[in-house]
Amino acid sequence: MKAHTPVPGGRLSPRCTGLKSGAKPRLVRLRPFAAIRPRPNVATRVVCPPYDVVTAEEARRLAAGNAESFLHVIRAEIDLINDIDPYDTAVYEKARENFNRLLNEGILLREATPKMYLYRLVMDGGSQTGLVCCCHIDDYANNVIRRHEKTRPDKEDDRTRLMQAVGAQTGAVFLTFRDRPEIDPIVQQDLNARPLYHFDAPDGVTHTVWTARDPDRYCEIFAATEAVYVADGHHRAASALRAGLERRKSNPHHTGGEEYNWFLAALFPTGQVTILPYHRLIKDLGGQTQGEFLSKLARVGRLSRTTDPRPDRPSVFCVYLPGAWHRLQLAQDGATETDDALGSLDVALLQNRVLGPILGVTDPRSDPRIEFVGGMKGTQELQRRVNSGQAAVAFAVYPTSIDQLLSVADAGLVMPPKSTWFEPKLLSGLFVHSIEDR
């Protein structure tokens, strides 16, 4: 395998994984929980997008005139002055106030007994059904729940402070697991019952929730599973661990059975999970003319004009300059060999072959010249941003596969930033897990 430039990802340290060399694998623990959830007749007014896919301005607009929106909890800055620091103490105090108001007004109900749920999302004819329950924070610390992203300290601090302020986890961590056929008939039996919720969200996604009749059956199946994987929600998982450890430290009577030892999760089989591409925009060509830039691109692969802005396979990128799309098929080398879990990622190939050596973007985590466009916005947004002068060049990327994600996580590696975009998103406010023992 040929050497190549290290990608801005890397290997998780033993401190992050919590595993010593030669340690035996631990198995996945699940637990039902006493959910806090919206009354069915107001659920569509309560539920909202996750905190990290809307800006404060978008959250204000979405929650305008709707005091029941869960955005008043997860983005409480929308109820304060416009220019407030989102990490100001007043924001977390307001979140606690708003959360308690929703509980006291009966907008949110608190289940009397612990349960598990089945949560189905249907988008564009595709369907995914997950199990909503709690997972153990130690399983995350010990790499039984495996991750593929680094977390940012500021975002970890934010979600930890929110969790501690409201005494609850306000959004589920999106986990995935290798398909287990034995779980399918159990799921199907639960889906034959009357749902708790069934509604269409404004983005066209249909959300349906059922109660799991026999949580022990699910626990038994996952007790024979050596690992599950964080698909989306690394910061929520890391924050749950931090909040739990803080509460352990401050509790002189800690037993291990407290709710703060567990975090809210939704587990979906890999065969149902959809990963969309995460595209790149670069603000300038680093002092080069378009001709000079295209000439350098032609040296790293086969370059041709195209009218199709979507890459049709791995190692192919569609490049947009004002007025024209180009197709770049990278030349093969050892970096694309399947035994290189990190270097074979398309986002890594683009970084190592083009963005770094040709455009001088050496650190995509911190370079202000790079921006990312993911999810449903697609290539039209890339074209619009370049044509408007907001960027000089755009790169449409082939999506990372779920198998690549699992391989990176199994190897204890960290993907480059913005490698995956999962769609549809899990709604916030549909399930809340209290970390306060009652």
N, C-alpha and C positions, 0 to 999 in steps of 0.2 A: 504494500500500500504506500503510495507516494505521500510525502509530507505536504501539509498545507497549512495556511495561516490559522492559528487558533481562533475559533469562533467566540464571540462575546457571550459565552454561556459558561460551561465548565462543569466540574464535579462537585457534588454536595460533600461537605466536610463530614467526618465521623460525628462531629458535634451536632450537625443538622440531622443526620439520619438516625442517630442514637444507637447504631449497631456497631459492635466490635467485630473485628475480623474473626470469621469462623462461628459467629453466633447463630444459633438455630432460629429458623423463621418462626414468628409468632402468627397467630391466626386472628381473623377479623372478628371483632365483637360488635354486636348490634344491641340496641335496647329501645323498647317503646318509650314514649314520653307523653306527658300530659300537655297537649298542645294548647297554645293560645291561638285562636283562629277567628276570622270574621263571621258574624251571623250570615247565613246564606243569602238572605234578602238584601244585604248591603255589600256583599263580597266584591262586586264589580266596582264599587266606589272606593273600597279600601285598597285593593291590590294595585301594585305599581311596578314599574321597571326597577331593576337593581340599582343601588346607589351609584355604581361605577360606570353606568352606561348613559347617564344623563348629567348635564351640567347643572349648576345652581339655577341658571336662567331657564333652562328647559324644565327643571323641577317646579319652579315657580309657575310657569305657564300651565303645566299639567295639573297642578294642584289648585289652581285659581278657582275660587268659589266652591271648593270641596273640602270641608273641614275634616272629612272622614278619611282622606287619602293618607296612606302609610308614609308618603313622602314627608309628611310633617314630623315623622320620627327619624327616618334614615337620612333625611337632608333637612334637618331642623333649621338650618340657616335661612331657609326661605321665609321664615316667620320673624326674622330679625332685620336689621338695617341692611341695605343692599351690599355695602362694601365691607361687611363684617368678615374677619378672618374665619374661615370655616373650621379652624381648630381652636377657636376661642372657647373658654370654659362655658360661656353663656349658651353656646350651641348645644352642648351636652345636657345642660340644665333644662333647656327648652325641649330637647328630645324626651327627657324623662317626664316632664310636665305633659307633653302631648300624648305620650304612651299611656300614662295613667288616666288621662282624660278619655281616651278611647276605651279603656277598660271600665272606668266608672260609668260611662254612658251606655255600656252594653254593646258598643259597636264591635268590640272584640270579646269573645267568649273564652273561658278557661275550662278545659275538659277536666272532669272529676277523676278520671282514671287514665293511665298511660295506654297509648295506642300506637299503631303504625298505620301508614296510609299508602295507597297506590296513587300516583300522580301521572296522568297522561297528557302529553302535549302533541297537538296535531298541527302541522304547518305544511302547506303546499302538497298535500297528499301523503306526506311522511308522518310517521307516528313513533313516539318514544314513550315508554312507560317505566317509571322508576319507583323505588321503594323509599318512602320518607320515614326516617327514624333518627336515632341518635347513634353516633360512633364515639369511641373513646379517644380522649386527647392523647393518651399514651401511645395508642396505635399510630397516631400521626407523628409523634415524637420519635417512635422507634422504627419508622419507615415501613410499617405494615400498610399504612395509607401513604402511598408514594406520590411524590410531587415532581414536577418538571420545570418549575419556574422559581426564580429568586423573588423574594418579596421586598418591597420598599419600606424602610423603617417608618416614614411619615404616614403611610397608609395603614401599616400595622398599628401604630400608635392611635390613629384616628378610630379604627374599628374596635380596638381594645377599650378605649375610653368610652365609646358609645355603649359597648356591652356592659361595662361596669356601671355606667350611669343608669341604664334602664333595667339592669338585672336580667338581661335576656339576650339571646342570639336572634337577630332580626331577619336573617336570611340564611337559606340552606346552602351548604357547600355542595357543588355538583361533582359527584363521584361517578366513576365508571368501573366496570368489572368485566373480565373475560366471560363470554356467554356461558351460562350454566343451564343446559336444557332441562334439568330436573326442577327448575324454579318455574318454568312456563305454565304447567297445569295448575299450580297453586295460584299464580297471578290470574290466570283466566277464570278460575272459580271466583276470585274476589271481584273481577270486573263484571261478572254476571249479576251482581247485586245493584241496588239503587245507589246512584252516586250522591255524595254530599254536596258537590259543586259541579256545575256544567255551564260554561259560558265562553263567549268569544271575546278576546281582548281587542283593543283598538287596532292592533297591528295585524289582526286576522288570525292569530293563533287561537285554537280551541283548547281550553283547559278543563280537565275533568279529574275529580278526586273521589276515591272510594276508601272506606275503612277496611283494613286488613283483618280478616276474621281470626286468624291464628298466627300471631307474631312469632310464637315459638318455632314454627316451621321455617320461617325465614332465618331466624337466629341459628338454627341447626345447620342450614345450608351454608351460611357464611362462616360458621365456625370451622368448616372444612376448606375455607378459601385462604390462601396464604397472603394475598395482597389485593387491595383495590387502589384506585388511582384518582388523584385530583384532576378533574378535567377543567373546571372553572371554579374560582373561589379560593385561590391560594391565600389571599390576605384574610379572608374570613376564617379559614382553618388555623392559620398562624395566630390570629388574634384570639381565637377560642383557647388555644394552648396557653398563650400568655395570660389571659384572664383567669384560666383555671389554676395555673401555677401561682399567680398572685393570691388567689383565694385560699389555696392550700397553705401557703406560707403564713397568712394572717389568721388561719383557723387553728387554734390550739387543740381542738377536738376533731381534727380531720380523720375520717374513717376510710375514705375511698369510695363511699357510696353516694356522695353528694352529687347533685345535678351539675355542678360546675366541672365535673370530670368528663362530661359528655358534650358533644356538639351536634347541632342540627345538620343533617345531610340528606341528600336524595341520590340514590344509587341507580344508575341506568346501565343496561348491558351494552357492551361496545358495538354490537351489531346494529344498534338503533341510534347510535350517536352520530351527529352530523358536524363536521368541522368545515368551516368556510375559510377562504384565503384571507390573509392579512397583507395588504398591499403597501408599497412604499412610495413616498413622495420626497424628492430632494429639492431644496429651495433654489440652488444655483448649480452651475456646471463646474464650479471651482476655477473660474477664469478661462475655461476652454470655449471655443466656438462649438456649435452643434456639429459641424463637419469633423472637427478634431475628436469630439466625443464619440461620434459614430465610428470613426476610423479605429479607435481603441477598442470599441465593443466588438468590431469585426475580427480582432485578433484573439479574442477569447472564445469565440464560437461562430456559428453560422448565423449571419444577420441578413434579414430580408424584410421587405415591406409586407404588411398584412392589413386586412380589413377586419380581422377577428381579434378583438382585444383580450380574449381569454386563452391562457395557456392550455394546451390540450393534453399535456402529460408532464411528468417530473423533468427537471433540468431545462425546461423551456420557460422563457419569460417574455411577456409582451411589454414593450417599451414605448411610452408616448412622449413625443416632443410636439410642440405646437403644430397642429395640422396633420399629423401623421402617426400611425402606429407601426412599430417594427417588431418582428419576431426574432428573438435571440435564443438559439439552441446551443447551450454550452458544450464545449468539447469535453469528451470523457476523460477522466483521470481517476486516480485511486480514491479521491475524495467522495466519489459516488458509489464506492463499493458498499454492499449491504452490511458489512461487519463494522462500519464506521457509523454508529447510531447518530452521532451529532453532526459530523461533517457531511453526511449525505442528505441532510435536510435542505430543501430548496432555499429557505431563508438564509441558511448558512452559506450555501454555494453563492448566492447573490452577494452576500456581504464579503466573502473572501475573494471573489473573482472580480467584482465590479465596484461595489460601494466603497470598499476600502482602497484598493490600488488605483482605481480610475477616478473616483470622485472625492477621495480623501476623507470619507466618513468612517473613521476608525473605531469609534465607540457609539453604536446606535442607542445605547442607554442614556447617553448624556449629550450627544451632539445636537445643537439646536437646528441644524440644517435639515434634519430628517423628521418626517411626520409619517403617521401610519393611518391607513384607512381599512377598516375591517367590516366584516359582517354583511349586512344587506345593502350597503351603499354601492358597492360594486364599481365596475370600471367607468361608468358614466361620471361618477364623482371624481375619479382621477382625471379624466379628460377635462371636466369643468374647471378643476383647480389649476391645471396647467394653462388652459386657454385664458383664464382670468389673470394670470401672472403671479398667482400665489405660490407656484412651484415651477421649476424649470423642466423637470423630467419626472415621469411616473413609471413605476414598475408594477405590472400585474403579476402576481405570484400564484403558482399552482398550490392548492391547499396541502398542508401537512396531513398525513394519514393517521388514523387512530393507532395502527401498528407501529408507526414511527414514534408516536407519543409514548406508548407502552415500553418500547425498546429503550428510549432515553431514560425514562423513569426507572426501569429495572436496572440500568447500568449506573444509577446514582448520578446522572448528569443533569445539567440545567440547560434548557433551550435558550437560544437568543431571544431577546425581547420581542413581543408581539408575533409569536409563531403560530398561534391558534386563535380562532374566533368560533365559539360555539353558539349555535342557533338551533332552536329557539331558546330564549333566556327563561330561567325560572323566575316566576313573579315573587316579589317581596310582599310581605303582609299576609300571605296565604297561610303560612305556618310560622309560629314563633315558639322558641324553646326557652322557658324560664330557667335561669341558673340559680334561682333562689329556692331553697328547700322550704316547703310549706308544712 
